[in-house]
Amino acid sequence: MSRSIDIKLRVNGENVSATVPARLNLVDFLREELCLTGSHVGCEHGVCGACTLTVDGDTVRGCLMLAAQANGKEITTIEGLADSGQSTALQAAFTKRNALQCGFCTPGMLASALGYVNAGGAADRDAIRQHISGNYCRCTGYQSIVDAICDVIEETRT
């Protein structure tokens, strides 16, 4: 028998109430119940980073967090980052540097990169590589992604 849990949370600035199966992960809840499909489901083991989003300002893997664990939390998806303008500079830099390619990893990569930039991360290529090492990209080889993140840091800090 599957147990259901009532949850209340804020998603991209809007209050949400739902009854969810106890074992439903957060990214599936966002995608299937709220139709916020920007965060992707890749490995379902927290390794690839495709499901990266923010919970109470912290970067998390949406496949490793249960929707029930998000009760009372503030969730921001890639849609919320885009709508609020928080990711505008990074999106422009990713486009300029061709760091998007197929786009599957892009939402999680942008969320991780934004966490790095917002935490005051330096335009240090090795530090950036280390920070995004939990986000897999099979198309760009990371060079253009690192370039884009460096561009944003250098532009905002000058």
Secondary structure, DSSP 8 states (H G I E B T S, - for coil): ---EEEEEEEETTEEEEEEEETT-BHHHIIIIIS---SS--SSSSSSS-TTEEEETTEEEETTTSBGGGGTT-EEE-HHHHHHHTTTHHHHHHHHHTT--TT-SSHHHHHHHHHHHHHTT--S-HHHHHHHGGGS--SSS-SHHHHHHHHHHHHHH--
